């Protein structure tokens, strides 16, 4: 294929249906249409809110198009719909290069993807205003968004929960929270799935960026306030270095991606303070410590990505993947074994066969897994905390890790101060800055 083109982006504010059209150009072109159905108010969407959503729409179209672009990764990426600012084009260029870095690495491509971007641009917004209204909180069924929702409530705010294509896990977590749940439905063109099954290039995409843009559009259509994410500091930590360049499985959850999206929204849609992560300064361990204070969600949360596959997923922990192991490790210093085993379904430290997976998390292999897991430093710290806990004595996994790295048992005061300190983050307006520290 010689080029990828975004050829259409339309939004019906009455039905809430948005349609996005794409073409992979070449001798045998492939055409795709993706549909996103937003929730809209019964009384209709005010004209100003429609206008805000429509300013975000061309960026959302191009971002969603990345899933189709990667099927051939051609050298040209053309956005043939109007309304993009130069800042939006720069954001999309960054999203392709960094958000598809893991895809390029694992697909065996020669380097990061930097196609020629082609788009007619419009001037940036002259001024920016902050959206007013209740915050919209994307939830994923795990610990982080629970901490965000409960922190906002503790600060006197009334968060609205949000999910794209929610499954049973997300719905039951939302029910425990007792707050309104708004949903959007994203339908990928089945032709892409057919091409993938036939051997087209496939792999990880920056789905957090996609869902963030969907959430921003949804917030505008409902006249809500900022989109409040739950991305932590360790999301910015690269998975590995490839040809001198960082490759981060979680790039679209990281601080650089957050700042890029904030800057783009100011120029593209005239929005300020419309998007940020409440938990950005905090490590996974610090967030896990905050969640441990909440018991109502124990039977509801699942932090296993296998439970969120498109097909064939079960709404429970698998107990045998990097994400399950990391969350178990992050919770262990703050929970009794019986409680944690009840949440995850098993005591993973009691199963010696899990040891190689935990070795990966603390950096005893080449690099940490391509998964949404914390930094090797905080995993190492967690092992040390567990090893010094009487509650976890005699667990074969911890014994094996300490035998291989005995220094972990001794602890590291400087490392602990680093892991439990406040990392760099975007400054937030009150009361959101206050809400940040309500639980953690």
C-alpha positions in Angstrom: 0.0 0.0 0.0 1.2 3.5 -0.8 -0.8 5.7 1.5 -3.4 5.8 4.2 -6.2 8.3 4.0 -8.8 9.6 6.5 -11.6 10.4 4.1 -14.7 11.1 6.3 -15.6 12.2 9.8 -19.3 13.0 10.6 -21.3 13.4 13.8 -25.1 13.3 14.2 -25.7 15.2 17.4 -29.3 13.9 17.5 -28.5 10.2 17.5 -25.0 10.5 18.8 -23.6 8.4 16.0 -20.2 9.4 14.5 -18.8 7.7 11.4 -15.2 7.6 10.3 -14.1 6.6 6.8 -10.6 5.4 5.9 -8.8 4.1 2.8 -5.6 2.1 2.5 -4.5 3.1 -1.0 -2.6 1.0 -3.4 -3.1 -1.4 -6.3 -6.0 -3.0 -4.5 -7.4 -0.4 -2.1 -9.1 -1.3 1.2 -11.9 0.8 2.5 -13.1 0.9 6.1 -15.8 2.6 8.2 -15.7 2.8 12.0 -18.7 3.8 14.1 -18.7 5.4 17.5 -22.1 5.9 19.2 -22.0 8.5 22.0 -24.6 9.1 24.7 -26.5 12.3 24.0 -29.1 14.1 26.3 -32.8 13.5 25.6 -33.4 17.2 25.2 -30.7 17.6 22.6 -27.1 18.9 22.5 -26.7 22.7 22.7 -25.1 24.2 19.6 -22.0 25.3 21.5 -21.4 21.8 22.8 -21.9 20.4 19.3 -19.3 22.9 18.0 -16.8 21.8 20.7 -17.2 18.1 19.8 -16.9 18.8 16.1 -13.6 20.6 16.7 -12.3 17.4 18.3 -13.8 15.1 15.7 -11.1 15.3 13.0 -8.4 14.5 15.6 -10.4 11.6 16.8 -10.9 10.3 13.3 -7.2 10.4 12.5 -6.3 8.7 15.8 -8.8 5.9 15.3 -7.4 5.5 11.8 -4.1 4.4 13.3 -5.6 0.9 13.9 -6.2 0.7 10.1 -3.0 2.4 9.1 -0.9 -0.2 10.9 -2.3 -3.0 8.7 0.2 -1.9 6.0 2.1 1.0 7.6 2.5 2.9 4.3 4.8 5.9 4.0 2.1 8.5 3.7 -0.7 9.4 6.2 -3.2 11.8 4.7 -6.1 13.5 6.6 -8.5 14.5 3.9 -11.1 16.0 6.3 -11.0 19.7 7.2 -10.4 21.3 10.6 -7.0 20.1 11.8 -4.6 22.7 13.3 -0.9 22.4 12.8 -0.7 21.5 16.5 -3.1 18.6 15.9 -1.0 17.3 13.0 2.1 17.4 15.3 0.2 15.5 17.9 -0.9 12.8 15.4 2.7 12.5 14.2 3.8 11.9 17.8 1.0 9.5 18.4 2.0 7.3 15.4 5.7 7.4 16.2 5.5 6.7 19.9 2.2 5.0 20.2 3.2 2.5 17.5 6.7 2.0 18.8 6.0 -1.4 20.4 4.1 -2.4 17.2 7.1 -1.5 15.0 9.5 -3.3 17.3 7.5 -6.5 17.7 6.6 -6.6 14.0 10.3 -6.5 13.0 10.0 -3.2 11.2 13.3 -1.4 10.6 12.6 1.5 13.0 9.9 3.8 14.4 7.1 4.8 12.1 7.4 8.3 10.7 5.2 8.6 7.7 4.8 11.8 5.7 1.7 13.6 7.2 -0.5 15.5 4.7 -3.3 17.7 5.8 -4.7 21.2 5.1 -4.5 23.1 8.4 -6.6 25.8 10.0 -5.4 28.4 12.5 -5.2 27.5 16.2 -7.9 28.8 18.6 -7.1 32.3 19.8 -8.3 31.7 23.4 -9.0 28.7 25.6 -11.6 28.2 28.3 -12.1 25.4 30.9 -15.3 23.2 30.5 -17.6 23.5 33.5 -19.6 20.7 35.0 -19.1 17.4 36.8 -15.9 15.5 35.9 -16.1 12.5 33.5 -13.9 9.6 34.7 -13.1 6.8 32.3 -13.1 3.6 34.3 -11.5 0.3 33.4 -12.6 -2.1 36.1 -9.3 -2.0 38.1 -7.9 -0.3 41.1 -6.7 3.0 39.6 -10.0 4.4 38.4 -11.6 3.3 41.6 -9.1 5.4 43.6 -9.8 8.4 41.2 -13.6 8.2 41.6 -13.4 7.8 45.4 -10.8 10.6 45.7 -13.1 13.0 43.8 -16.0 12.0 46.0 -14.0 12.6 49.1 -13.1 16.1 47.8 -16.8 16.9 47.4 -17.1 16.4 43.6 -19.7 14.4 41.8 -17.9 12.3 39.2 -19.7 10.7 36.2 -18.2 7.4 35.3 -17.5 6.6 31.6 -16.6 3.5 29.6 -16.2 2.5 25.9 -17.7 -0.9 25.2 -18.1 -1.7 28.9 -18.1 -5.4 29.9 -19.5 -7.0 33.1 -16.4 -6.1 35.1 -16.7 -2.4 34.4 -20.4 -2.4 35.0 -20.2 -4.1 38.4 -17.4 -1.7 39.5 -19.5 1.2 38.5 -22.4 -0.2 40.4 -20.3 -0.5 43.6 -19.3 3.2 43.1 -22.9 4.2 42.9 -22.3 6.9 40.4 -23.8 7.5 37.0 -22.2 5.4 34.2 -22.2 6.9 30.7 -21.1 4.7 27.8 -20.0 4.9 24.2 -19.8 2.1 21.7 -16.9 1.7 19.4 -17.4 -0.7 16.4 -14.3 -1.5 14.4 -14.8 -2.3 10.8 -14.9 -6.2 10.5 -12.8 -5.9 7.3 -9.8 -5.0 9.5 -10.3 -8.1 11.6 -10.4 -10.2 8.4 -7.2 -8.6 7.2 -5.5 -9.3 10.5 -6.6 -12.9 10.4 -5.2 -13.1 6.8 -1.7 -12.0 8.0 -1.8 -8.1 7.8 0.5 -6.3 10.1 -1.0 -6.2 13.6 -0.1 -5.3 17.1 -0.3 -2.9 20.0 -2.0 0.5 19.4 -2.2 3.5 21.7 -5.7 2.7 22.9 -5.6 5.0 25.8 -5.2 7.9 23.4 -8.2 6.7 21.4 -10.4 6.3 24.5 -9.2 9.7 25.8 -10.4 11.5 22.7 -13.7 9.6 22.7 -14.1 10.7 26.3 -13.3 14.3 25.5 -15.9 14.3 22.7 -18.4 12.6 25.0 -17.9 15.1 27.8 -18.5 17.9 25.3 -21.8 16.4 24.0 -23.1 16.1 27.6 -21.8 19.5 28.7 -19.6 18.0 31.4 -16.4 19.2 32.9 -12.9 17.8 32.5 -12.0 14.2 31.6 -10.1 12.9 34.6 -7.8 10.0 33.9 -6.2 7.6 36.3 -2.7 7.2 34.8 0.2 6.8 37.2 3.8 8.0 37.2 5.2 4.6 36.2 3.3 4.6 32.9 6.0 7.0 31.7 8.8 4.4 32.2 9.9 2.8 28.9 9.7 -0.9 28.5 13.0 -1.1 26.6 15.4 0.8 24.4 15.5 -0.1 20.7 18.2 1.4 18.4 18.8 4.1 21.0 15.1 5.1 21.3 12.6 4.3 24.1 9.8 1.9 23.4 7.0 2.1 26.0 4.0 -0.2 26.0 2.2 2.4 28.0 3.2 5.5 26.1 -0.3 6.9 25.6 -0.8 6.6 29.4 2.4 8.5 30.2 3.1 12.1 31.1 4.5 13.1 27.7 1.3 11.9 26.0 -0.8 13.7 28.6 1.0 17.0 28.0 0.9 16.6 24.2 -2.9 16.0 24.3 -3.4 19.0 26.6 -1.5 21.3 24.3 -3.3 20.0 21.3 -6.7 20.5 22.8 -5.9 24.1 23.6 -5.0 24.9 20.0 -7.5 22.6 18.3 -10.6 23.1 20.4 -9.9 26.1 22.6 -10.1 23.9 25.7 -8.0 24.4 28.9 -8.0 22.1 32.0 -10.2 19.7 30.0 -8.1 16.6 30.4 -5.6 15.4 33.0 -4.7 12.4 35.1 -5.5 12.8 38.8 -3.0 10.0 39.8 -0.1 11.2 37.7 2.3 12.0 40.6 1.9 8.6 42.2 3.5 5.2 41.8 1.5 2.0 41.4 2.5 1.0 45.0 1.2 4.2 46.4 -2.1 3.8 44.5 -2.4 0.2 45.7 -1.9 1.4 49.2 -4.7 3.9 48.8 -7.0 1.2 47.3 -6.3 -1.2 50.2 -8.2 1.3 52.4 -11.3 0.5 50.4 -12.9 -2.9 50.9 -16.2 -2.4 49.0 -14.6 -3.2 45.7 -12.8 -6.4 46.6 -15.2 -8.7 44.8 -15.7 -6.3 41.8 -12.3 -5.2 40.4 -10.3 -7.2 37.9 -6.8 -5.9 36.8 -6.2 -8.7 34.3 -6.0 -7.7 30.6 -7.0 -11.1 29.5 -10.4 -10.4 30.9 -10.8 -7.5 28.5 -10.0 -9.2 25.2 -12.4 -8.6 22.3 -13.6 -12.3 22.3 -13.5 -15.2 24.6 -12.8 -13.3 27.8 -14.0 -14.3 31.2 -14.8 -11.6 33.8 -12.2 -12.7 36.3 -8.5 -12.8 37.0 -6.5 -15.4 35.1 -3.9 -15.5 37.8 -1.1 -16.3 35.3 -0.1 -13.2 33.4 2.2 -10.2 34.1 -0.6 -7.9 35.0 -2.1 -10.3 37.5 1.3 -10.9 39.1 2.2 -7.2 39.3 -1.1 -6.2 40.9 -0.8 -9.0 43.3 2.7 -7.9 44.2 1.6 -4.2 44.5 -1.3 -5.1 46.9 0.6 -7.6 49.0 2.4 -5.2 51.4 -1.0 -3.7 52.3 -3.3 -6.7 52.5 -3.4 -9.9 54.5 -2.9 -13.0 52.4 -6.5 -14.2 52.8 -8.0 -10.9 51.5 -5.6 -10.7 48.5 -6.1 -14.3 47.6 -9.9 -13.7 47.8 -9.6 -10.8 45.4 -7.4 -12.5 42.8 -8.6 -16.1 43.3 -5.3 -17.6 44.4 -2.2 -17.0 46.4 0.3 -16.4 43.6 3.3 -16.3 46.0 2.4 -19.9 47.0 2.9 -21.2 43.5 6.6 -21.8 42.7 5.7 -22.0 39.0 5.0 -18.3 39.1 8.6 -17.4 40.0 9.8 -16.7 36.5 7.0 -14.2 35.9 7.9 -12.4 39.1 11.6 -12.4 38.1 10.6 -10.4 35.0 8.9 -7.8 37.1 11.9 -7.0 39.1 14.3 -6.9 36.2 16.1 -10.2 36.5 15.3 -10.9 32.8 16.2 -8.7 29.7 13.4 -6.2 30.3 10.0 -6.0 32.0 7.0 -7.5 30.2 5.1 -5.6 27.4 2.2 -5.0 29.8 0.7 -2.3 32.0 3.0 -3.0 34.9 5.0 -0.8 37.2 8.6 0.1 37.2 11.2 -2.6 38.0 12.3 -0.4 41.0 8.8 -0.4 42.6 8.4 -4.1 42.0 11.7 -4.7 43.7 10.7 -2.6 46.6 7.4 -4.5 46.9 9.3 -7.8 47.1 11.4 -6.4 49.9 8.4 -5.2 51.8 6.6 -8.5 51.5 9.8 -10.4 52.5 9.9 -8.4 55.7 6.2 -9.1 56.5 5.4 -11.9 59.0 2.0 -12.3 57.2 3.7 -13.6 54.0 6.3 -15.9 55.6 7.1 -19.2 53.9 5.9 -18.2 50.4 8.1 -20.1 47.9 8.0 -17.3 45.3 9.3 -14.7 47.7 11.9 -17.1 49.1 13.2 -17.8 45.6 13.4 -14.1 44.7 15.2 -13.2 47.9 17.6 -16.1 47.4 18.6 -14.7 44.0 18.6 -11.0 45.1 19.1 -11.0 48.9 19.7 -7.2 49.0 15.9 -6.7 48.4 15.2 -8.0 52.0 17.4 -5.2 53.5 15.3 -2.4 51.9 16.5 0.8 50.4 15.4 4.0 52.1 16.3 6.2 49.2 14.3 4.0 46.8 11.4 3.9 49.1 11.4 7.7 49.4 11.4 7.9 45.6 8.6 5.4 45.0 6.4 7.0 47.6 7.2 10.6 46.8 5.4 12.9 44.3 6.6 12.6 40.7 6.3 15.3 38.0 2.7 16.1 37.0 0.5 18.6 35.4 -0.7 21.3 37.9 -4.4 21.0 38.4 -7.0 23.7 39.3 -8.8 23.4 42.7 -10.6 21.3 43.8 -8.9 18.7 41.7 -5.4 19.3 43.2 -6.9 18.7 46.6 -8.7 15.6 45.4 -5.4 14.2 44.2 -4.3 13.6 47.8 -7.6 12.5 49.3 -6.7 8.8 49.4 -3.0 8.4 48.5 
